[in-house]
Amino acid sequence: MTVLRTHSDHLSEQDDALSIFAEISKHDHEQLIFCADEKAGLRAIIAVHNTTLGPALGGTRMWNYHNDREALTDVLRLSRGMTYKAAVAGLNLGGGKAVIIGNSQSEKSESLFRTYGRFVEGLGGRYITAEDVGTNVRDMEWVRMETKYVTGISKALGGSGDPSPVTALGVYMGMKAACSERYGNDSLTGKKIVVQGAGQVAYYLCGHLRSEGAKVFISDIYEDKARRIVAEYGATYIKAEDVYAQDADIFCPCALGGILNSDTIPQMHFAIIAGAANNQLADETIHEQQLIDKGVLYVPDFVINAGGLINVANELEGYNQDRALSQARGIYDVIKAIVKLSKEERMTTNSAAVRLAEERLQRIGQIKQIYAGSSGFTGRLGEMSQKISR
């Protein structure tokens, strides 16, 4: 069958291309890579947001998106968040992210991840990947078979293994910093905390919370995962649909983003929102203002959940868990500084965090404008001087 392509078809394609470039330029992304291999079942998007501070590092998320546009929106937002996360955490890394479109429960395979690894290798180190929602250490080991630009691999292969414990520690310290601001002290003893999502980060986080005497309420769309935390830590199980209406001190989103929106915020009765999920605000301007109007202290997600990035970044320098944990504890002071700035400048905490990130990007960007020479060029100069001396 022959398909006739009309003038309107070409115009439609041009409009799609222009809209994609508009999306890229909206938040100053540097590069967007679409990866496809039908035999391996791979459909992926890699977004490189900013490499001012260093190569873009960010995890690969595998999720069953409803459509390609949803996947594109997610990867662009996530990669931008990684730039700010690295900058605020004081890391010499840029921001990037990748999404693989597919069901992580049933569509994983060695060929899929190794094929994806070939695409990562083709970027020559501009993007370094790691695990994320829907992927794990084993998946990254498959990726590593095709590229060295991957972190979060097992300790047996020289990596750091699961970054969740470091992420959880950072979230725990961030909660304490928020409590210090809201209640005058950073104790979590007796605080009611609702944790949404029962993945690995939530698992380790609940251990910290219960050890300090917090009252933890846990929920997940997969009830068995939540029940594991209930059994091990003595948390209280609540249904997923009842999460937002709970009366508690702290709400801790540890699942997917976009959950702070015009439907959920009116239901909330929390003093603090501090959790590990990325892109929690559906709209950064509208929905943070709604939280402010309700008297809620929002802790920017890309600051409080930086422990995972800190952990895998340490692999690049030779992994030292004590150093990674120490850096994660430093999230406490970063959040205190953000709250202080937001008060002084009368801005939202999210805006204050973005300002700190962008100020560091600007400072380091100025340094990198100074030419420091290159080994290749100086080597050629040496060869030339030898010829002249002869």
PATI-504281 format. One line per 5 residues: number of its first residue (from 0); for each residue x, y, z of C-alpha. Coordinates in Angstrom, 2 decimals. Example, Ala and Ser with C-alpha at 12.3 -4.5 7.8 and 13.67 -1.06 7.14 Angstrom:
% PATI-504281
0 = 12.30 -4.50 7.80 | 13.67 -1.06 7.14
//
This chain:
% PATI-504281
0 = 0.00 0.00 0.00 | 1.37 3.43 -0.95 | 0.79 6.31 1.42 | 0.50 9.71 -0.25 | 2.12 12.52 1.74
5 = 0.27 15.79 1.35 | 1.43 19.34 1.90 | -0.53 19.43 5.16 | 1.38 16.33 6.36 | 4.66 18.18 5.87
10 = 3.30 21.24 7.68 | 2.19 19.05 10.58 | 5.66 17.50 10.81 | 7.22 20.96 10.79 | 4.91 22.10 13.57
15 = 5.88 19.05 15.67 | 9.58 19.75 15.13 | 9.15 23.41 16.01 | 7.21 22.55 19.17 | 10.00 20.21 20.28
20 = 12.62 22.92 19.75 | 10.39 25.32 21.67 | 10.28 22.85 24.56 | 14.07 22.49 24.50 | 14.69 26.24 24.47
25 = 12.10 27.00 27.17 | 14.52 26.03 29.94 | 17.80 26.25 27.98 | 18.38 22.56 27.37 | 21.52 21.80 25.40
30 = 20.64 18.52 23.74 | 17.83 16.01 23.28 | 18.46 12.50 21.94 | 15.75 10.09 20.78 | 16.83 6.44 20.85
35 = 14.95 3.61 19.11 | 15.64 -0.01 18.27 | 12.66 -2.13 17.30 | 14.40 -5.50 17.74 | 15.43 -4.68 21.30
40 = 12.10 -3.01 22.06 | 13.85 0.22 22.97 | 12.21 3.64 22.92 | 14.12 6.15 25.00 | 14.80 9.87 25.32
45 = 17.99 11.35 26.79 | 17.95 15.02 27.80 | 21.14 16.98 28.54 | 20.18 20.21 30.25 | 23.40 21.96 31.25
50 = 27.08 20.95 31.31 | 28.58 24.15 32.77 | 29.80 22.38 35.91 | 30.74 19.09 34.26 | 29.26 16.11 32.42
55 = 25.51 15.66 32.81 | 24.74 12.94 35.33 | 21.24 11.64 35.95 | 19.37 8.38 36.20 | 17.43 6.42 33.63
60 = 13.73 6.08 34.47 | 11.65 3.26 32.96 | 7.96 4.06 32.96 | 4.86 3.12 30.98 | 4.01 6.62 29.81
65 = 0.61 7.21 28.24 | 2.21 8.85 25.18 | 5.48 10.20 23.80 | 4.61 13.77 24.77 | 4.25 12.80 28.42
70 = 7.66 11.10 28.32 | 9.23 14.17 26.70 | 7.78 16.53 29.30 | 9.01 14.30 32.12 | 12.58 13.96 30.85
75 = 12.92 17.71 30.23 | 11.72 18.59 33.72 | 13.80 15.88 35.37 | 17.02 16.85 33.58 | 16.62 20.51 34.53
80 = 16.10 19.45 38.13 | 19.37 17.48 38.01 | 21.30 20.61 36.98 | 20.00 22.51 40.00 | 20.44 19.51 42.25
85 = 24.13 19.16 41.38 | 24.73 22.91 41.63 | 23.11 23.33 45.06 | 24.86 20.20 46.37 | 28.24 21.65 45.36
90 = 29.02 18.91 42.84 | 31.04 19.45 39.68 | 28.42 17.83 37.49 | 25.82 18.97 34.99 | 22.22 17.92 34.71
95 = 20.80 15.20 32.51 | 18.17 12.50 32.62 | 16.80 9.69 30.48 | 13.50 7.86 30.20 | 12.82 4.47 28.68
100 = 9.22 4.08 27.59 | 7.97 0.68 28.73 | 6.64 -1.46 31.55 | 9.43 -2.06 34.06 | 7.57 -5.06 35.46
105 = 7.38 -7.02 32.20 | 9.45 -5.48 29.39 | 13.01 -5.49 30.72 | 15.69 -7.50 28.94 | 19.45 -7.66 28.59
110 = 19.25 -6.65 24.93 | 17.13 -3.58 25.75 | 19.55 -2.20 28.32 | 22.68 -3.10 26.36 | 21.24 -1.41 23.28
115 = 20.46 1.62 25.40 | 24.05 1.50 26.66 | 25.29 1.85 23.08 | 23.39 5.11 22.73 | 24.87 6.39 26.01
120 = 28.35 5.43 24.80 | 27.74 7.37 21.60 | 27.48 10.61 23.60 | 31.16 10.30 24.52 | 30.75 11.16 28.20
125 = 28.49 14.19 27.88 | 25.87 12.13 29.73 | 26.51 9.64 32.54 | 23.59 7.46 33.58 | 22.50 5.66 36.75
130 = 19.45 3.86 38.11 | 16.15 5.63 38.75 | 12.46 4.79 39.11 | 11.82 1.49 37.34 | 15.50 0.54 36.97
135 = 17.96 -1.07 39.34 | 21.60 -2.06 39.84 | 21.26 -5.15 37.61 | 19.93 -3.04 34.75 | 22.89 -0.67 35.08
140 = 25.26 -3.62 34.95 | 23.78 -4.54 31.57 | 24.25 -0.93 30.45 | 27.86 -1.07 31.67 | 28.57 -3.94 29.25
145 = 28.37 -1.35 26.45 | 29.59 1.87 28.07 | 31.78 3.11 30.90 | 29.53 6.14 31.36 | 27.34 4.59 34.04
150 = 27.28 4.74 37.84 | 25.26 3.01 40.54 | 26.64 -0.43 39.71 | 27.21 -3.19 42.24 | 30.03 -3.10 44.78
155 = 31.39 -6.32 43.25 | 32.13 -4.37 40.07 | 33.69 -1.43 41.90 | 30.57 0.68 42.27 | 28.59 1.88 45.25
160 = 25.55 -0.34 44.84 | 22.10 0.89 45.77 | 22.14 4.70 46.37 | 18.87 4.59 48.32 | 20.41 4.64 51.82
165 = 22.26 7.89 51.06 | 19.17 9.44 49.47 | 17.11 8.45 52.52 | 19.64 10.00 54.91 | 19.49 13.28 53.00
170 = 15.68 13.34 53.14 | 15.78 12.57 56.85 | 18.20 15.45 57.49 | 16.09 17.74 55.31 | 13.00 16.94 57.36
175 = 14.85 17.81 60.54 | 15.96 21.14 59.07 | 12.34 21.92 58.12 | 11.15 21.02 61.62 | 13.78 23.32 63.10
180 = 12.27 26.16 61.06 | 8.62 25.33 61.70 | 8.71 24.13 65.32 | 11.85 25.75 66.76 | 13.69 22.43 67.16
185 = 14.58 19.61 64.78 | 13.24 16.67 66.76 | 10.98 14.24 64.90 | 9.89 12.45 68.08 | 6.11 12.14 68.11
190 = 5.71 13.81 64.71 | 3.07 12.29 62.42 | 4.64 11.67 59.02 | 2.80 10.39 55.93 | 5.13 8.65 53.44
195 = 3.72 8.20 49.95 | 5.51 5.40 48.10 | 7.23 2.38 49.64 | 10.29 1.93 47.44 | 13.87 1.54 48.61
200 = 14.33 5.18 49.62 | 11.13 5.11 51.67 | 12.22 1.81 53.26 | 15.50 3.23 54.59 | 13.89 6.58 55.45
205 = 11.22 4.93 57.58 | 14.00 3.22 59.52 | 15.45 6.63 60.43 | 12.05 8.08 61.26 | 10.97 5.23 63.51
210 = 14.33 5.15 65.29 | 13.68 8.75 66.37 | 10.18 7.98 67.53 | 8.16 9.45 64.68 | 4.68 8.07 63.94
215 = 4.88 6.85 60.34 | 1.95 6.25 57.99 | 2.89 4.46 54.76 | 1.08 3.99 51.46 | 1.85 2.59 48.02
220 = -0.14 1.58 44.94 | 1.43 -1.86 45.50 | 0.12 -2.72 48.96 | 2.61 -5.54 49.58 | 5.52 -3.07 49.41
225 = 3.90 -0.88 52.05 | 3.09 -3.90 54.22 | 6.80 -4.78 54.31 | 7.53 -1.44 56.02 | 4.55 -1.89 58.33
230 = 5.85 -5.29 59.43 | 9.49 -4.28 59.81 | 9.22 -0.82 61.34 | 5.80 -0.73 62.98 | 4.39 1.88 60.62
235 = 0.66 2.27 59.99 | -0.73 1.35 56.58 | -3.10 3.74 54.79 | -4.77 3.35 51.41 | -3.31 5.26 48.45
240 = -6.52 7.23 47.94 | -6.48 8.42 51.58 | -2.97 9.90 51.58 | -3.74 13.56 50.90 | -6.53 13.91 53.45
245 = -4.47 12.66 56.40 | -4.00 15.04 59.32 | -0.25 14.98 59.94 | 2.78 17.18 60.58 | 4.80 16.15 57.52
250 = 3.89 14.82 54.10 | 6.75 12.93 52.43 | 6.20 12.16 48.71 | 8.50 9.32 47.65 | 6.80 8.17 44.46
255 = 6.25 10.04 41.19 | 6.04 13.77 40.52 | 3.19 16.18 39.87 | 1.34 15.15 43.01 | 1.16 18.70 44.40
260 = -1.58 20.12 42.23 | -4.94 21.89 42.28 | -6.77 18.64 43.08 | -4.59 17.41 45.94 | -3.48 20.61 47.72
265 = -7.01 21.59 48.91 | -7.25 18.20 50.66 | -4.02 18.65 52.63 | -3.58 19.34 56.33 | 0.22 19.25 56.66
270 = 2.67 21.75 58.14 | 5.62 20.58 56.06 | 6.10 18.85 52.71 | 9.51 17.21 52.41 | 10.08 14.12 50.30
275 = 12.27 12.28 47.83 | 10.05 12.38 44.71 | 11.20 14.55 41.80 | 9.09 17.35 40.29 | 6.51 17.28 43.07
280 = 4.94 20.61 42.04 | 2.75 20.20 38.97 | 3.29 23.93 38.34 | 6.19 25.56 40.19 | 4.52 28.97 40.43
285 = 0.84 28.24 40.92 | 1.06 25.28 43.26 | 3.83 26.48 45.53 | 1.80 29.65 46.07 | -1.21 27.51 46.96
290 = 0.93 25.77 49.59 | 2.10 29.12 50.96 | -1.53 30.27 51.19 | -2.25 27.18 53.29 | 0.74 27.88 55.54
295 = 2.71 24.85 54.34 | 6.53 24.89 54.35 | 7.64 23.26 51.10 | 11.17 21.85 50.94 | 12.38 21.90 47.30
300 = 12.59 18.31 46.06 | 15.80 18.75 44.04 | 17.59 19.82 47.23 | 16.31 17.32 49.77 | 16.68 14.29 47.46
305 = 20.25 15.08 46.33 | 21.70 12.19 48.35 | 21.33 9.76 45.46 | 23.25 12.05 43.13 | 25.87 12.65 45.81
310 = 26.29 8.88 46.17 | 26.80 8.07 42.49 | 28.96 11.19 42.00 | 31.34 9.74 44.58 | 31.84 6.71 42.34
315 = 33.49 8.94 39.77 | 36.19 9.92 42.29 | 36.64 6.48 43.87 | 33.76 5.52 46.13 | 33.91 6.30 49.82
320 = 30.62 5.71 51.63 | 31.60 7.72 54.71 | 32.28 10.73 52.49 | 28.96 10.27 50.66 | 27.02 10.03 53.93
325 = 28.78 13.09 55.30 | 27.84 15.09 52.21 | 24.24 13.90 52.50 | 24.10 15.14 56.09 | 25.11 18.53 54.72
330 = 21.67 18.82 53.11 | 20.49 20.00 56.54 | 22.59 23.18 56.27 | 21.68 23.75 52.62 | 17.97 23.75 53.45
335 = 18.52 26.10 56.38 | 20.30 28.50 53.99 | 17.44 28.26 51.48 | 14.80 29.04 54.11 | 16.90 31.97 55.35
340 = 17.23 33.39 51.82 | 13.52 32.95 51.12 | 12.69 34.99 54.21 | 15.22 37.73 53.54 | 14.24 38.14 49.89
345 = 10.54 37.37 50.43 | 10.53 34.63 47.84 | 9.36 31.04 47.81 | 11.71 28.31 48.99 | 11.74 26.82 45.49
350 = 12.76 30.17 43.98 | 15.44 30.60 46.64 | 16.88 27.17 45.83 | 16.88 27.93 42.10 | 18.66 31.22 42.76
355 = 21.43 29.53 44.74 | 21.86 26.98 41.96 | 21.95 29.57 39.18 | 24.41 31.75 41.11 | 26.84 28.83 41.34
360 = 26.38 28.03 37.65 | 27.21 31.63 36.81 | 30.27 31.77 39.10 | 31.77 28.54 37.79 | 30.80 29.38 34.23
365 = 32.94 32.52 34.45 | 35.93 30.47 35.58 | 35.57 28.09 32.66 | 35.73 30.99 30.20 | 39.45 31.22 31.01
370 = 41.43 29.05 28.60 | 43.61 26.66 30.59 | 45.36 25.02 27.65 | 45.08 21.49 26.32 | 47.50 18.60 26.37
375 = 47.12 18.07 22.65 | 47.95 21.67 21.78 | 50.87 21.95 24.20 | 52.17 18.65 22.93 | 52.25 19.96 19.38
380 = 54.02 23.12 20.60 | 56.68 20.90 22.18 | 57.21 19.03 18.94 | 57.52 22.33 17.06 | 60.12 23.70 19.53
385 = 62.20 20.52 19.18 | 62.22 20.90 15.37 | 63.25 24.57 15.65 | 66.09 23.77 18.07 | 67.48 21.28 15.61
//
